[in-house]
Amino acid sequence: MLETLISVALFFTICLTLLPIQYQLLLEKKITNDEEIVMYFLSEELHKTMVSPIVEDTIIYNDILSTPVTLRYTTTTNLIKGCVSWRNAKQRLQTKCLYGKPI
């Protein structure tokens, strides 16, 4: 009887330890996947703006991720800066930027 009680307690201890770790791994995987999707989108949009110059603008896209993605363009003398912002799976604001030189 004591062996059964110890084995059940050990089983539940292992389960209660591994489940939160597995949840965190799934969250990080989603964050990484979303970041890859958004960076690809930013790269494609920046290539379009390098061909046809655009004035500084802010656009919100609702169809890229499950949360809105904000795209901001700023221009300097010889560079276009494109930045995307979105809320990741942990509800933290994440921002990534790329630069391009207009043709």
Residue pairs with C-beta under 8 A, 6 or more apart in sequence:
27 89
27 90
30 88
30 89
31 88
31 89
31 90
31 94
34 65
34 86
34 88
34 89
35 88
35 94
35 96
37 64
37 65
38 64
38 65
38 69
38 84
38 86
38 96
39 84
39 96
39 98
41 61
41 64
41 69
41 84
42 71
42 82
42 83
42 84
42 96
42 98
43 98
45 71
45 82
46 80
46 82
46 98
46 100
47 100
49 73
49 80
49 82
49 100
49 102
50 80
50 100
50 101
50 102
50 103
51 103
53 75
53 80
53 102
54 73
54 80
55 73
55 75
56 72
56 73
56 74
56 75
57 72
57 73
58 70
58 71
58 72
58 73
59 70
59 71
60 68
60 69
60 70
60 71
61 68
61 69
61 70
61 71
62 68
62 69
65 86
67 86
67 87
68 86
69 84
69 85
69 86
70 84
70 85
70 86
71 82
71 83
71 84
72 82
72 83
72 84
72 85
73 80
73 81
73 82
74 80
74 81
74 83
75 81
78 101
78 102
79 99
79 100
79 101
80 99
80 100
80 101
80 102
81 97
81 98
81 99
82 97
82 98
82 99
82 100
83 95
83 96
83 97
83 98
84 95
84 96
84 97
85 93
85 94
85 95
86 93
86 94
87 93
87 94
88 94
